[in-house]
């Protein structure tokens, strides 16, 4: 799931570091960064996936 989420972010020019721990640290910052190219529709999807990953 992490790799799929990482690819979603890369599709919009948002690179996230390799490794589960680093990914989990980086994703919230990417989601909250309004200046990156993640579209508004992708942010809640990635947030929901991140919640599923954490549970």
NULUM-107496 format. One record per residue: residue in one letter; x, y, z of N, C-alpha, C in turn. Coordinates in nm, 2 decimals. Atoms other than C-alpha are relative to their C-alpha. Example, Ala and Ser with C-alpha at 12.3 -4.5 7.8 and 13.67 -1.06 7.14 Angstrom:
SITE rest    n_X    n_Y    n_Z   ca_X   ca_Y   ca_Z    c_X    c_Y    c_Z
SITE    a   0.09  -0.12   0.00   1.23  -0.45   0.78   0.09   0.12   0.00
SITE    s  -0.09  -0.11   0.00   1.37  -0.11   0.71  -0.08   0.11   0.08
// end
This chain:
SITE rest    n_X    n_Y    n_Z   ca_X   ca_Y   ca_Z    c_X    c_Y    c_Z
SITE    x   0.08  -0.12   0.00   0.00   0.00   0.00   0.09   0.13   0.00
SITE    x  -0.09  -0.12   0.00   0.29   0.24   0.08   0.05   0.03  -0.14
SITE    x  -0.06  -0.03   0.13   0.44   0.19  -0.26  -0.11   0.06  -0.10
SITE    x   0.10  -0.06   0.08   0.11   0.27  -0.43  -0.03   0.14   0.04
SITE    x   0.02  -0.14  -0.04   0.06   0.58  -0.22   0.12   0.09  -0.04
SITE    x  -0.12  -0.07   0.04   0.42   0.68  -0.30  -0.01   0.04  -0.15
SITE    x   0.01  -0.03   0.14   0.35   0.65  -0.67  -0.11   0.10  -0.03
SITE    x   0.10  -0.10   0.01   0.03   0.85  -0.64   0.07   0.14   0.02
SITE    x  -0.06  -0.13  -0.03   0.24   1.13  -0.49   0.10   0.04  -0.11
SITE    x  -0.10  -0.03   0.11   0.52   1.10  -0.75  -0.07   0.04  -0.13
SITE    x   0.07  -0.04   0.12   0.26   1.13  -1.02  -0.03   0.15   0.00
SITE    x   0.02  -0.15  -0.02   0.21   1.49  -0.89   0.12   0.07   0.04
SITE    x  -0.12  -0.06  -0.03   0.57   1.56  -0.84   0.04   0.02   0.15
SITE    x  -0.03  -0.01  -0.15   0.58   1.50  -0.46   0.07  -0.13   0.04
SITE    x  -0.08   0.12  -0.04   0.87   1.26  -0.38  -0.01  -0.03   0.15
SITE    x   0.00   0.04  -0.14   0.85   1.07  -0.05   0.12  -0.10   0.02
SITE    x  -0.12   0.08  -0.02   1.15   0.90   0.11  -0.04  -0.15   0.01
SITE    x   0.02   0.14  -0.01   1.19   0.52   0.10   0.00  -0.05   0.14
SITE    x   0.01   0.05  -0.13   1.11   0.31   0.40  -0.13   0.03   0.07
SITE    x   0.13  -0.02  -0.06   0.79   0.27   0.59   0.00   0.11   0.10
SITE    x   0.00  -0.10  -0.10   0.89   0.48   0.88   0.01   0.14  -0.05
SITE    x  -0.02  -0.13   0.06   1.01   0.77   0.67  -0.12   0.04  -0.08
SITE    x   0.12  -0.03   0.07   0.71   0.75   0.45  -0.11   0.05   0.09
SITE    x   0.10  -0.04  -0.09   0.48   0.77   0.75   0.03   0.14   0.06
SITE    x  -0.03  -0.13  -0.04   0.67   1.08   0.86  -0.02   0.11  -0.10
SITE    x   0.01  -0.10   0.11   0.67   1.25   0.52  -0.14   0.02  -0.05
SITE    x   0.14  -0.02   0.06   0.31   1.19   0.41  -0.08   0.11   0.06
SITE    x   0.08  -0.11  -0.06   0.14   1.42   0.66   0.05   0.14  -0.04
SITE    x  -0.06  -0.13   0.04   0.38   1.70   0.57  -0.04   0.03  -0.15
SITE    x   0.04  -0.01   0.14   0.30   1.64   0.20  -0.14   0.04  -0.02
SITE    x   0.14  -0.03   0.01  -0.07   1.64   0.26  -0.03   0.14   0.05
SITE    x   0.02  -0.14  -0.06  -0.05   1.97   0.46   0.06   0.11  -0.08
SITE    x  -0.07  -0.11   0.08   0.17   2.15   0.21  -0.08   0.04  -0.12
SITE    x   0.09  -0.05   0.11  -0.07   2.35   0.00   0.08   0.05  -0.12
SITE    x  -0.08  -0.05   0.12   0.22   2.46  -0.23   0.04  -0.11  -0.09
SITE    x  -0.04   0.11   0.10   0.29   2.12  -0.38  -0.12  -0.02  -0.10
SITE    x   0.09   0.02   0.11   0.10   1.99  -0.68  -0.11  -0.11   0.02
SITE    x   0.10   0.09  -0.02  -0.12   1.74  -0.51  -0.14   0.07  -0.01
SITE    x   0.13  -0.06   0.02  -0.48   1.81  -0.62  -0.09  -0.02   0.12
SITE    x   0.09   0.01  -0.12  -0.75   1.87  -0.36  -0.07  -0.13   0.01
SITE    x   0.07   0.13   0.00  -0.92   1.55  -0.46   0.09  -0.12   0.05
SITE    x  -0.09   0.11  -0.03  -0.61   1.34  -0.40   0.03   0.00   0.15
SITE    x  -0.04  -0.01  -0.14  -0.54   1.47  -0.05  -0.09  -0.08   0.10
SITE    x   0.09   0.08  -0.09  -0.85   1.31   0.13   0.02  -0.15  -0.03
SITE    x  -0.02   0.14   0.03  -0.79   0.99  -0.06   0.13  -0.06   0.06
SITE    x  -0.12   0.05  -0.07  -0.43   0.96   0.06  -0.01   0.00   0.15
SITE    x   0.02   0.00  -0.14  -0.53   1.06   0.40  -0.08  -0.12   0.05
SITE    x   0.08   0.12  -0.03  -0.79   0.78   0.41   0.09  -0.12  -0.01
SITE    x  -0.09   0.12   0.02  -0.53   0.53   0.28   0.10   0.00   0.12
SITE    x  -0.10  -0.01  -0.11  -0.29   0.65   0.55  -0.07  -0.05   0.13
SITE    x   0.07   0.05  -0.12  -0.55   0.59   0.82  -0.02  -0.15  -0.01
SITE    x   0.01   0.15   0.02  -0.61   0.24   0.68   0.13  -0.07   0.03
SITE    x  -0.13   0.05  -0.02  -0.24   0.18   0.69   0.04   0.00   0.14
SITE    x  -0.03  -0.01  -0.14  -0.21   0.29   1.05  -0.08  -0.09   0.09
SITE    x   0.09   0.08  -0.08  -0.49   0.07   1.17   0.02  -0.15  -0.02
// end
